[in-house]
């Protein structure tokens, strides 16, 4: 779940940041990594660093303030690719693997060994920490009303609504298939089976869930 939340929160943050001029993105606002552009680059740098460790490598001498991409579009493409790579990695893990130690070295070369689940918890928590800084900078640039909700609970509510809508859509399709007239039964007329649905089928044949997926509430609480 956290890998998907991470992807969703980044997507919402970048959608808002994409409305900001390059000059404002690169302006030093006194944040830990200076600008919004610097903060977003830092998150990409650290994600790649941890991804390398997860894959068995331990890069040395990584500059945490490195600006990998000066153009926002390039940074956005790299962010999307990195988020998907992390999702693919996490979804392939077993419970047994999560409990085993990850042996790696820090950027200075100090050896470390921690359960993989602890390392992943740190990775996602670190993302949330600096994404919060970036969120604040987006708010300064666009105003409070244009700043996206990134709360985990808001994501969970939206994800649950999407799942319910997809279940309703699937149920409606299945019911539609079952409800089609069958060949006449021996000794009796044909009849439709199973008319009940959990969704609504448009005249065009498009299936719509009865309940639309809501946007996360503005407070996010």
PARO-159699 format. One line per field, with one value per residue: x, y, z of N, C-alpha, C in turn; residue number from 0; residue in three letters. Coordinates in nm, 2 decimals, decimal comma. Layout:
residues N
n.px: [X_...]
n.py: [Y_...]
n.pz: [Z_...]
ca.px: [X_...]
ca.py: [Y_...]
ca.pz: [Z_...]
c.px: [X_...]
c.py: [Y_...]
c.pz: [Z_...]
seza: [NUM_...]
lumlo: [ALA_...]
This chain:
residues 221
n.px: [0,08_0,19_0,38_0,21_0,06_0,27_0,33_0,09_0,07_0,30_0,22_0,00_0,13_0,32_0,15_0,04_0,28_0,35_0,22_0,35_0,58_0,91_1,10_1,00_1,00_1,27_1,35_1,52_1,39_1,46_1,43_1,52_1,66_1,68_1,52_1,20_1,24_1,49_1,43_1,25_1,43_1,61_1,46_1,43_1,70_1,76_1,58_1,67_1,92_1,85_1,71_1,92_2,06_1,87_1,88_2,12_2,35_2,58_2,62_2,88_2,96_2,75_2,59_2,36_2,24_2,23_2,13_1,95_1,79_1,72_1,51_1,16_0,98_1,15_1,23_0,98_0,92_1,13_1,06_0,81_0,90_1,07_0,90_0,73_0,91_0,98_0,73_0,70_0,91_0,85_0,60_0,68_0,78_0,80_0,66_0,85_1,08_1,07_1,12_1,38_1,73_1,87_2,17_2,39_2,58_2,65_2,66_2,91_3,04_3,01_2,92_2,59_2,31_1,98_1,64_1,46_1,20_1,21_1,38_1,24_1,02_1,15_1,23_0,98_0,88_1,07_1,03_0,78_0,84_1,02_0,85_0,65_0,78_0,81_0,55_0,47_0,61_0,49_0,24_0,31_0,36_0,13_-0,09_-0,32_-0,56_-0,51_-0,34_-0,26_-0,43_-0,25_-0,27_-0,25_-0,48_-0,67_-0,59_-0,63_-0,91_-1,00_-0,88_-1,02_-1,28_-1,24_-1,19_-1,44_-1,60_-1,49_-1,55_-1,83_-1,86_-1,76_-1,94_-2,18_-2,13_-2,10_-2,36_-2,50_-2,41_-2,50_-2,77_-2,86_-3,08_-3,14_-3,12_-3,44_-3,55_-3,59_-3,92_-4,01_-4,03_-3,78_-3,57_-3,45_-3,16_-3,05_-3,08_-3,00_-2,79_-2,49_-2,43_-2,48_-2,60_-2,55_-2,75_-2,59_-2,43_-2,22_-2,09_-2,15_-2,05_-2,27_-2,20_-2,01_-1,65_-1,52_-1,34_-1,05_-1,13_-1,12_-1,00_-0,87_-0,86]
n.py: [-0,12_0,13_0,19_0,24_0,45_0,64_0,68_0,79_1,03_1,16_1,21_1,38_1,60_1,67_1,74_1,98_2,13_2,15_2,37_2,59_2,85_2,81_2,98_3,04_2,78_2,73_2,91_3,01_2,95_2,93_2,67_2,34_2,22_2,44_2,54_2,46_2,30_2,20_2,05_1,86_1,73_1,63_1,43_1,25_1,18_1,05_0,84_0,69_0,62_0,46_0,26_0,14_0,03_-0,16_-0,33_-0,45_-0,29_-0,04_0,27_0,51_0,83_0,99_1,29_1,46_1,70_1,71_1,82_1,65_1,69_1,98_2,07_2,07_1,89_1,68_1,60_1,52_1,29_1,12_1,09_0,96_0,71_0,62_0,58_0,38_0,18_0,12_0,03_-0,20_-0,35_-0,37_-0,51_-0,76_-0,88_-1,12_-1,22_-1,34_-1,25_-0,98_-0,99_-1,06_-0,96_-0,66_-0,60_-0,34_-0,05_0,28_0,61_0,70_0,47_0,31_0,00_-0,15_-0,33_-0,42_-0,52_-0,58_-0,48_-0,26_-0,09_-0,02_0,10_0,33_0,45_0,52_0,69_0,89_0,99_1,11_1,30_1,49_1,54_1,68_1,92_2,01_2,03_2,25_2,45_2,45_2,54_2,80_2,91_2,88_2,92_2,83_2,71_2,59_2,39_2,05_1,78_1,55_1,36_1,04_0,90_1,02_0,92_0,65_0,64_0,72_0,51_0,29_0,36_0,35_0,08_-0,02_0,08_-0,05_-0,31_-0,30_-0,24_-0,47_-0,66_-0,57_-0,62_-0,90_-0,97_-0,88_-1,05_-1,29_-1,24_-1,25_-1,38_-1,73_-2,04_-2,21_-2,41_-2,76_-2,86_-2,61_-2,25_-2,01_-1,83_-1,54_-1,53_-1,44_-1,13_-0,93_-0,65_-0,48_-0,24_0,01_-0,02_0,15_0,26_0,25_0,05_0,08_0,03_0,17_0,25_0,26_0,44_0,73_0,78_0,96_1,27_1,32_1,45_1,81_1,87_1,64_1,49]
n.pz: [0,00_0,08_-0,12_-0,34_-0,23_-0,21_-0,48_-0,56_-0,40_-0,49_-0,76_-0,73_-0,61_-0,80_-1,01_-0,92_-0,88_-1,15_-1,24_-1,18_-1,25_-1,40_-1,30_-1,04_-0,94_-0,92_-0,74_-0,45_-0,15_0,11_0,21_0,32_0,12_-0,04_-0,29_-0,44_-0,67_-0,60_-0,37_-0,47_-0,65_-0,46_-0,33_-0,54_-0,58_-0,33_-0,34_-0,55_-0,45_-0,23_-0,37_-0,51_-0,30_-0,22_-0,43_-0,39_-0,42_-0,30_-0,33_-0,31_-0,18_-0,27_-0,36_-0,17_-0,24_-0,51_-0,82_-1,04_-1,25_-1,43_-1,58_-1,55_-1,68_-1,74_-1,49_-1,39_-1,55_-1,47_-1,21_-1,22_-1,34_-1,14_-0,92_-1,02_-1,05_-0,78_-0,69_-0,84_-0,73_-0,46_-0,46_-0,54_-0,33_-0,06_0,26_0,41_0,29_0,36_0,63_0,65_0,69_0,54_0,41_0,38_0,29_0,42_0,27_0,34_0,37_0,59_0,73_0,75_0,88_0,86_0,92_0,62_0,60_0,79_0,66_0,43_0,55_0,65_0,41_0,29_0,50_0,49_0,24_0,28_0,47_0,34_0,12_0,24_0,29_0,03_-0,04_0,12_0,00_-0,25_-0,17_-0,09_-0,34_-0,50_-0,33_-0,07_-0,14_-0,38_-0,32_-0,31_-0,13_0,06_0,26_0,41_0,50_0,34_0,09_0,13_0,16_-0,09_-0,24_-0,15_-0,24_-0,51_-0,54_-0,46_-0,66_-0,89_-0,82_-0,83_-1,10_-1,22_-1,11_-1,23_-1,50_-1,50_-1,42_-1,63_-1,83_-1,73_-1,73_-1,99_-2,24_-2,25_-2,44_-2,50_-2,24_-2,20_-2,22_-2,13_-2,14_-2,25_-2,02_-1,84_-1,64_-1,31_-1,26_-1,09_-1,02_-0,92_-1,02_-1,27_-1,59_-1,88_-2,16_-2,38_-2,33_-2,17_-1,85_-1,54_-1,21_-0,93_-0,74_-0,75_-0,75_-0,49_-0,46_-0,25_0,07_0,15_0,39_0,46_0,69]
ca.px: [0,00_0,27_0,44_0,10_0,04_0,38_0,31_-0,03_0,10_0,39_0,15_-0,07_0,22_0,38_0,05_0,04_0,41_0,36_0,15_0,44_0,69_1,04_1,17_0,96_1,04_1,41_1,38_1,56_1,29_1,51_1,40_1,65_1,74_1,67_1,41_1,11_1,31_1,60_1,37_1,20_1,54_1,66_1,38_1,47_1,84_1,76_1,50_1,76_2,02_1,79_1,68_2,04_2,09_1,77_1,92_2,25_2,47_2,59_2,70_2,96_2,99_2,63_2,56_2,22_2,18_2,25_2,01_1,96_1,71_1,68_1,38_1,06_0,93_1,25_1,22_0,85_0,93_1,21_0,98_0,72_0,97_1,12_0,78_0,68_1,02_0,96_0,61_0,73_1,00_0,77_0,49_0,74_0,84_0,73_0,67_0,97_1,19_1,06_1,17_1,53_1,81_1,93_2,30_2,43_2,68_2,61_2,73_3,04_3,10_2,98_2,83_2,47_2,22_1,85_1,53_1,41_1,07_1,24_1,44_1,13_0,95_1,23_1,22_0,85_0,87_1,16_0,96_0,67_0,91_1,06_0,74_0,59_0,85_0,78_0,41_0,47_0,66_0,38_0,14_0,36_0,36_0,00_-0,20_-0,37_-0,67_-0,46_-0,24_-0,33_-0,43_-0,16_-0,29_-0,26_-0,62_-0,74_-0,56_-0,70_-1,05_-1,01_-0,85_-1,14_-1,39_-1,21_-1,21_-1,58_-1,65_-1,45_-1,63_-1,96_-1,86_-1,74_-2,07_-2,28_-2,09_-2,13_-2,50_-2,55_-2,39_-2,59_-2,91_-2,89_-3,17_-3,08_-3,21_-3,55_-3,53_-3,68_-4,04_-4,04_-3,98_-3,65_-3,58_-3,32_-3,11_-2,97_-3,10_-2,96_-2,65_-2,44_-2,39_-2,58_-2,55_-2,60_-2,81_-2,49_-2,36_-2,12_-2,12_-2,11_-2,08_-2,37_-2,14_-1,89_-1,53_-1,50_-1,21_-1,02_-1,19_-1,03_-0,93_-0,79_-0,85]
ca.py: [0,00_0,25_0,22_0,30_0,59_0,72_0,72_0,88_1,15_1,23_1,25_1,50_1,71_1,72_1,80_2,11_2,19_2,18_2,49_2,69_2,89_2,76_3,08_3,02_2,64_2,73_3,02_2,97_2,99_2,90_2,53_2,26_2,21_2,57_2,56_2,35_2,22_2,13_1,96_1,74_1,65_1,56_1,31_1,15_1,13_0,95_0,72_0,61_0,57_0,34_0,15_0,08_-0,06_-0,27_-0,42_-0,51_-0,20_0,07_0,38_0,60_0,97_1,06_1,43_1,47_1,82_1,71_1,85_1,56_1,75_2,12_2,09_2,01_1,78_1,57_1,55_1,45_1,16_1,04_1,06_0,85_0,59_0,57_0,54_0,25_0,08_0,09_-0,05_-0,34_-0,42_-0,41_-0,61_-0,89_-0,93_-1,21_-1,18_-1,40_-1,16_-0,86_-1,01_-1,08_-0,84_-0,60_-0,56_-0,23_0,05_0,42_0,68_0,71_0,34_0,24_-0,12_-0,16_-0,45_-0,40_-0,59_-0,51_-0,40_-0,14_0,00_0,03_0,20_0,45_0,51_0,59_0,80_0,99_1,06_1,19_1,41_1,59_1,58_1,78_2,05_2,05_2,07_2,38_2,54_2,46_2,63_2,94_2,96_2,87_2,95_2,72_2,64_2,51_2,29_1,92_1,70_1,44_1,27_0,89_0,86_1,06_0,82_0,52_0,65_0,72_0,38_0,21_0,40_0,30_-0,06_-0,05_0,11_-0,15_-0,43_-0,28_-0,25_-0,61_-0,72_-0,54_-0,69_-1,04_-0,99_-0,86_-1,17_-1,40_-1,21_-1,27_-1,50_-1,86_-2,12_-2,27_-2,53_-2,87_-2,86_-2,48_-2,13_-1,96_-1,73_-1,47_-1,57_-1,35_-1,00_-0,83_-0,60_-0,38_-0,12_0,06_-0,03_0,26_0,21_0,23_-0,07_0,12_0,00_0,27_0,22_0,35_0,55_0,79_0,79_1,10_1,33_1,33_1,58_1,92_1,87_1,52_1,43]
ca.pz: [0,00_0,09_-0,25_-0,42_-0,18_-0,25_-0,62_-0,57_-0,34_-0,58_-0,88_-0,70_-0,58_-0,93_-1,09_-0,87_-0,91_-1,29_-1,27_-1,13_-1,35_-1,38_-1,21_-0,90_-0,90_-0,89_-0,65_-0,31_-0,05_0,24_0,25_0,35_-0,01_-0,11_-0,38_-0,47_-0,76_-0,53_-0,28_-0,55_-0,69_-0,35_-0,31_-0,65_-0,55_-0,22_-0,38_-0,63_-0,36_-0,16_-0,47_-0,54_-0,19_-0,22_-0,53_-0,36_-0,44_-0,20_-0,39_-0,22_-0,22_-0,34_-0,31_-0,15_-0,29_-0,65_-0,91_-1,15_-1,37_-1,42_-1,65_-1,47_-1,75_-1,73_-1,35_-1,38_-1,62_-1,39_-1,08_-1,25_-1,36_-1,01_-0,84_-1,07_-1,02_-0,64_-0,68_-0,89_-0,64_-0,33_-0,49_-0,57_-0,20_0,02_0,40_0,45_0,25_0,43_0,76_0,64_0,70_0,43_0,44_0,29_0,34_0,40_0,17_0,39_0,37_0,72_0,71_0,82_0,86_0,92_0,85_0,50_0,63_0,85_0,56_0,35_0,64_0,65_0,28_0,28_0,59_0,44_0,13_0,34_0,54_0,24_0,04_0,32_0,27_-0,11_-0,03_0,18_-0,11_-0,35_-0,11_-0,10_-0,48_-0,56_-0,24_0,01_-0,21_-0,50_-0,27_-0,30_-0,01_0,05_0,37_0,39_0,51_0,22_-0,02_0,16_0,13_-0,24_-0,30_-0,11_-0,32_-0,64_-0,54_-0,46_-0,79_-0,98_-0,79_-0,88_-1,25_-1,25_-1,08_-1,33_-1,63_-1,48_-1,41_-1,76_-1,90_-1,68_-1,76_-2,13_-2,26_-2,27_-2,53_-2,43_-2,16_-2,24_-2,15_-2,07_-2,21_-2,21_-1,92_-1,80_-1,51_-1,24_-1,31_-1,00_-1,04_-0,82_-1,09_-1,36_-1,73_-1,97_-2,28_-2,48_-2,29_-2,08_-1,72_-1,45_-1,08_-0,87_-0,66_-0,81_-0,67_-0,45_-0,44_-0,10_0,13_0,15_0,51_0,46_0,82]
c.px: [0,09_0,34_0,34_0,07_0,15_0,37_0,20_0,00_0,20_0,32_0,07_0,02_0,28_0,28_0,03_0,16_0,42_0,29_0,24_0,55_0,82_1,12_1,13_1,00_1,19_1,45_1,42_1,47_1,33_1,48_1,53_1,73_1,71_1,54_1,31_1,18_1,42_1,54_1,32_1,32_1,60_1,59_1,41_1,61_1,83_1,68_1,59_1,87_1,97_1,76_1,81_2,08_1,99_1,81_2,06_2,37_2,46_2,68_2,76_2,96_2,87_2,61_2,41_2,16_2,20_2,12_2,03_1,89_1,68_1,55_1,27_1,00_1,02_1,24_1,09_0,86_1,02_1,14_0,88_0,78_1,02_1,01_0,74_0,79_1,01_0,84_0,64_0,82_0,92_0,67_0,55_0,79_0,75_0,74_0,80_1,09_1,19_1,12_1,32_1,61_1,86_2,07_2,35_2,53_2,62_2,69_2,88_3,11_3,08_2,88_2,71_2,39_2,09_1,75_1,48_1,29_1,10_1,30_1,33_1,04_1,02_1,22_1,09_0,83_0,96_1,10_0,85_0,73_0,94_0,95_0,66_0,65_0,82_0,63_0,39_0,51_0,56_0,27_0,18_0,34_0,22_-0,12_-0,26_-0,47_-0,62_-0,36_-0,31_-0,32_-0,35_-0,17_-0,30_-0,40_-0,70_-0,72_-0,63_-0,85_-1,08_-0,99_-0,96_-1,26_-1,37_-1,23_-1,36_-1,64_-1,62_-1,53_-1,77_-1,97_-1,85_-1,87_-2,17_-2,25_-2,13_-2,28_-2,56_-2,53_-2,48_-2,73_-2,95_-2,98_-3,10_-3,17_-3,32_-3,51_-3,63_-3,80_-4,08_-3,98_-3,85_-3,67_-3,45_-3,28_-3,03_-2,98_-3,04_-2,81_-2,62_-2,40_-2,50_-2,52_-2,62_-2,66_-2,70_-2,41_-2,25_-2,17_-2,07_-2,14_-2,19_-2,31_-2,01_-1,77_-1,51_-1,36_-1,18_-1,08_-1,08_-0,95_-0,84_-0,78_-0,92]
c.py: [0,13_0,29_0,29_0,44_0,68_0,77_0,82_1,02_1,23_1,28_1,37_1,62_1,76_1,78_1,95_2,19_2,23_2,31_2,61_2,72_2,83_2,85_3,06_2,88_2,65_2,83_2,97_3,03_2,96_2,76_2,46_2,24_2,33_2,59_2,44_2,25_2,14_2,03_1,83_1,66_1,57_1,42_1,20_1,09_1,02_0,83_0,63_0,55_0,45_0,23_0,08_-0,02_-0,18_-0,37_-0,47_-0,42_-0,10_0,18_0,46_0,74_1,04_1,19_1,44_1,59_1,82_1,74_1,76_1,61_1,89_2,15_2,01_1,88_1,66_1,51_1,47_1,31_1,07_1,00_0,95_0,72_0,53_0,52_0,40_0,14_0,03_0,00_-0,19_-0,42_-0,46_-0,52_-0,75_-0,95_-1,02_-1,16_-1,23_-1,30_-1,03_-0,87_-1,03_-0,95_-0,79_-0,55_-0,45_-0,14_0,19_0,48_0,70_0,58_0,25_0,12_-0,11_-0,29_-0,43_-0,48_-0,51_-0,42_-0,27_-0,04_0,06_0,13_0,33_0,52_0,58_0,70_0,91_1,07_1,15_1,31_1,52_1,63_1,69_1,92_2,10_2,10_2,21_2,48_2,56_2,56_2,78_3,00_2,97_2,91_2,82_2,64_2,55_2,40_2,16_1,86_1,57_1,34_1,13_0,85_0,90_0,97_0,69_0,52_0,65_0,58_0,28_0,23_0,35_0,15_-0,10_-0,02_0,00_-0,28_-0,42_-0,29_-0,40_-0,69_-0,70_-0,61_-0,84_-1,06_-0,97_-0,98_-1,28_-1,37_-1,22_-1,39_-1,63_-1,94_-2,19_-2,40_-2,64_-2,87_-2,72_-2,37_-2,09_-1,85_-1,66_-1,51_-1,46_-1,21_-0,89_-0,78_-0,51_-0,25_-0,09_0,05_0,07_0,19_0,18_0,10_-0,05_0,09_0,11_0,22_0,31_0,46_0,60_0,79_0,93_1,14_1,33_1,46_1,68_1,92_1,75_1,45_1,30]
c.pz: [0,00_-0,04_-0,34_-0,37_-0,22_-0,39_-0,63_-0,52_-0,43_-0,71_-0,85_-0,67_-0,71_-1,02_-1,05_-0,90_-1,06_-1,33_-1,23_-1,23_-1,31_-1,28_-1,06_-0,85_-0,85_-0,79_-0,51_-0,21_0,09_0,30_0,27_0,23_-0,10_-0,18_-0,38_-0,56_-0,69_-0,44_-0,36_-0,61_-0,58_-0,32_-0,42_-0,62_-0,44_-0,26_-0,46_-0,55_-0,29_-0,25_-0,50_-0,43_-0,18_-0,32_-0,51_-0,38_-0,33_-0,25_-0,28_-0,27_-0,29_-0,27_-0,30_-0,20_-0,44_-0,72_-1,03_-1,27_-1,34_-1,48_-1,58_-1,55_-1,74_-1,59_-1,33_-1,44_-1,53_-1,26_-1,11_-1,27_-1,23_-0,92_-0,89_-1,04_-0,87_-0,62_-0,72_-0,79_-0,51_-0,35_-0,51_-0,44_-0,13_0,17_0,45_0,41_0,33_0,57_0,76_0,64_0,56_0,47_0,33_0,36_0,32_0,30_0,21_0,40_0,50_0,69_0,80_0,79_0,93_0,85_0,73_0,53_0,70_0,75_0,47_0,43_0,64_0,52_0,26_0,37_0,55_0,33_0,19_0,41_0,44_0,15_0,11_0,30_0,13_-0,11_0,02_0,07_-0,22_-0,30_-0,11_-0,24_-0,53_-0,46_-0,18_-0,07_-0,32_-0,45_-0,25_-0,16_-0,03_0,17_0,33_0,40_0,39_0,10_0,01_0,13_-0,02_-0,30_-0,27_-0,20_-0,47_-0,65_-0,54_-0,59_-0,90_-0,95_-0,84_-1,03_-1,29_-1,23_-1,18_-1,46_-1,61_-1,48_-1,55_-1,85_-1,86_-1,72_-1,90_-2,15_-2,30_-2,37_-2,44_-2,36_-2,21_-2,16_-2,10_-2,15_-2,16_-2,11_-1,89_-1,66_-1,44_-1,29_-1,22_-1,03_-0,93_-0,89_-1,18_-1,50_-1,81_-2,09_-2,39_-2,45_-2,20_-1,93_-1,63_-1,31_-1,02_-0,80_-0,72_-0,71_-0,62_-0,45_-0,29_-0,05_0,15_0,28_0,52_0,60_0,84]
seza: [0_1_2_3_4_5_6_7_8_9_10_11_12_13_14_15_16_17_18_19_20_21_22_23_24_25_26_27_28_29_30_31_32_33_34_35_36_37_38_39_40_41_42_43_44_45_46_47_48_49_50_51_52_53_54_55_56_57_58_59_60_61_62_63_64_65_66_67_68_69_70_71_72_73_74_75_76_77_78_79_80_81_82_83_84_85_86_87_88_89_90_91_92_93_94_95_96_97_98_99_100_101_102_103_104_105_106_107_108_109_110_111_112_113_114_115_116_117_118_119_120_121_122_123_124_125_126_127_128_129_130_131_132_133_134_135_136_137_138_139_140_141_142_143_144_145_146_147_148_149_150_151_152_153_154_155_156_157_158_159_160_161_162_163_164_165_166_167_168_169_170_171_172_173_174_175_176_177_178_179_180_181_182_183_184_185_186_187_188_189_190_191_192_193_194_195_196_197_198_199_200_201_202_203_204_205_206_207_208_209_210_211_212_213_214_215_216_217_218_219_220]
lumlo: [UNK_UNK_UNK_UNK_UNK_UNK_UNK_UNK_UNK_UNK_UNK_UNK_UNK_UNK_UNK_UNK_UNK_UNK_UNK_UNK_UNK_UNK_UNK_UNK_UNK_UNK_UNK_UNK_UNK_UNK_UNK_UNK_UNK_UNK_UNK_UNK_UNK_UNK_UNK_UNK_UNK_UNK_UNK_UNK_UNK_UNK_UNK_UNK_UNK_UNK_UNK_UNK_UNK_UNK_UNK_UNK_UNK_UNK_UNK_UNK_UNK_UNK_UNK_UNK_UNK_UNK_UNK_UNK_UNK_UNK_UNK_UNK_UNK_UNK_UNK_UNK_UNK_UNK_UNK_UNK_UNK_UNK_UNK_UNK_UNK_UNK_UNK_UNK_UNK_UNK_UNK_UNK_UNK_UNK_UNK_UNK_UNK_UNK_UNK_UNK_UNK_UNK_UNK_UNK_UNK_UNK_UNK_UNK_UNK_UNK_UNK_UNK_UNK_UNK_UNK_UNK_UNK_UNK_UNK_UNK_UNK_UNK_UNK_UNK_UNK_UNK_UNK_UNK_UNK_UNK_UNK_UNK_UNK_UNK_UNK_UNK_UNK_UNK_UNK_UNK_UNK_UNK_UNK_UNK_UNK_UNK_UNK_UNK_UNK_UNK_UNK_UNK_UNK_UNK_UNK_UNK_UNK_UNK_UNK_UNK_UNK_UNK_UNK_UNK_UNK_UNK_UNK_UNK_UNK_UNK_UNK_UNK_UNK_UNK_UNK_UNK_UNK_UNK_UNK_UNK_UNK_UNK_UNK_UNK_UNK_UNK_UNK_UNK_UNK_UNK_UNK_UNK_UNK_UNK_UNK_UNK_UNK_UNK_UNK_UNK_UNK_UNK_UNK_UNK_UNK_UNK_UNK_UNK_UNK_UNK_UNK_UNK_UNK_UNK_UNK_UNK_UNK_UNK_UNK_UNK_UNK]
